[in-house]
């Protein structure tokens, strides 16, 4: 069970879960958990990290490698179990993804037209405070206008009733439109999700403010 998922940027925004029953796993019965051959953190229905950061703006770019179970599950959000009032993204039942964008009170949900998938996917999201675009394996899935913004703490897996394997999560508090294709290509080289890629050892990572927060098997505290 992963008790601490360490922030390697030096900013000490560690993902900490002290409650054993809410801790995700990276090892099961002494064997590393894999998703399509990739080391992954496995979140059961109630597993979550909340208040990973201090309150930050919902303007951001995020890249995640995730495999769901066809049900609802927050990959990440701002505001824990109430993230849907600010910003929340993840798989959603019969749709590949759901995005909530709000100002802390009023919010709108956007569902991708793509159907639910239990395959591993690379999700790329960019929200600049005016428009939100979401890509699945580089293909544009959602493109909407919304000017609602808020500030809240980052949460991972903190809402809804599905399970997921999270292999990688990269978060920038900036608009990375200009760098999106390069970031996606780099991630694809790690995981070989689409096209032809040179696969190298996987690393789960989170980046905030452009500084790498590397989360991998050497930077975890776990019990069991």
N, C-alpha and C positions, 0 to 999 in steps of 0.2 A: 504494500500500500504506500502510495507516494504522499509523504507528509509535507515535504517542501520541494517545490520546483523552482530552482534558483535563477534569479536575474543576474546575468553575467555582465551587464553593462556598467556595473559599479554604482547604480542608482538604488540598489537594494529593494527593488519592487518584486520581492519573492512571492510566488504563489504558495500560500500556506493553508493547510487544512488540518486542524488539530483533532477533529472528531473522526474517530476510526471508521465509523459507518458511512462517512461521506467522502472518504479518500479514494481516488481512482487508483488503478493498479498499473504497474509496468512489468511485474513478474507474477506468474501464477504457478504455484507448486514448484518453485525454484527454476522455472523456465521463463525466459523473456517473452513477453507478449508481442506478437507480430500481426500486422495487418497487411495482407498481400506481400508478405516477406519483409515488411518494414517495421522496425521497432516503433511501438506506439504506446501512448498512455490510454488505457481503457477506462471509460467513464460508464458506470452503471447508472440506473435511472436517477438516483438521488446524489450521485457524486458531483462535486463542484468545488471551485475556488471562487471566493468572493473577496472584494476589496483588495484586489491584487495591486492596484495603484492608488494613489491619492486621486481626488477628483480631477479628471481631465476632460477636455472638450470632445464631443462626439464627431468632430471633423477628423477624418483619419483615412488611412489606407491599410487594408488587412489582407493577408494571404494565408490560407489554411489548407492543409492536406487532411481530409477527414473521410471516414467511412461510417455511415449511420446504419440504422436497422429498419428504415422505412417509416419511422415515427418521428414525432416532434423532439427536437433537442437543441438547446442553445449551444452553438459553438463558442460564441463570445457575445458580450453585451456590455453596456455601461449602466450599472445600477442593480446588479444581482438579480433577484427574483422579480423585480419591478423594472427590469431593463427595457421591456417593451414600451415603456412610457418615454424612453430617451433614445436608445438604439439597441437593437438586438438582431442577430443573424444566426440562422441554422436550418437544418432540414425540417420539413414540415409535412408530415403525413403523405398525401398523394402528390405533393409538389416537391421538386428537387430542393427548393429553398424558400425561406420566408424572411422578410426584412421588416422590422418595425422602426419607424423614424418618428420622433416626437420631441416636444419641448419640456418634457417632465410631467405634463398634464394631458395635452392633446396629442394624439399619435395616429399614424396611418400604417396599415399593413400592406406590403407588396409581396405577392406570390409569383414565383417564376412560372413560366408556361411549361417548363420541362417537367416530366413526371418524376415521381419519387424513385430513388435509386439506392440500392444497397452496395453499389460499387464504390471504390475509393475515388475521390474527386479532389481537384485543386480548385478552390474557390478564391477569387480575387475581387475585392471590394474597394471602391473608392468613393468617398463622400466628401465633397468640398464645401458643404453648407448650402449649396444651390442645387446640385444634381447628384444623384446616386447611380452608380453603375456597378453591376455585379456580373462576373464572368465565371463560367464553369468550364474548366479545361480549355481556357482561352476564348471560348465562345460567349458572346454577350448574351446574358440571360435576363437581366433587368436594367432598364434605363428610364429613370423617372426624375421629375423635378420636385424638390421639397426644401423649403427654407427653414424648417424647424431644427433648432440645435439645442443642446443641453450640455451639462457637465456632470459627470458621475464617475464612480470608481469602476475599473475594469473587472469583469467577472468572466469565468470560463465554465460552461456546463451548468449554469445555475438555475435553469428553468426547463420545464416540460418533461415528458415521460418516456423518452427513448434512451437508447444507449449509443455510444460512439467510440470509435478509435480515432484519436487525434495524434497524427504523426508529426505535424509541424504547424506552427502558428507564428506569423510575422506581423507585427503591428507597428505602423508609423503614425505619428501625429502630424502628418503632412500629406499633401496631394502628390502621389507618386505616379501620376498618369504617364509622365515622360519616361519613367523607368519600368513601367509595368511589364512590358514584353521581356525585358532583360531579367527581371526578377522571376517571372514565370519560367523562363528558359532555364535559369539556374536551379529552381526547385524541380523542374522536370528532369534535369540531369541527375538529381538525387534519387528520384522515385520512378522514372520511366512511366509516367502516367499516360502519355499520348505520344504518337509519333515515334521517332527513333531517338533514343537518348542513351548516353553513356551513364550507367548506373554506378554510383559510388556509395560508400556507407552512409546511412541515414542519420540525421541529427534533427531532433525536435528543437525549434528555436523560436524565440519571440524577440522582436526588435522594436524599441520605442525611441522616438526622437533620433532615428537614424543610427543608433548605436546597438550593436548586436547583444541580445540577451539570450545566450545559448543554453538551452535546456536539453540535456542528453543523459544517458545512463551514468555518466561520471559526475553529474551535477544534480543528483537527486538524493534526498534522504527518504528512505522507505523502511517499513518494518515488514516482517513476514518473509 
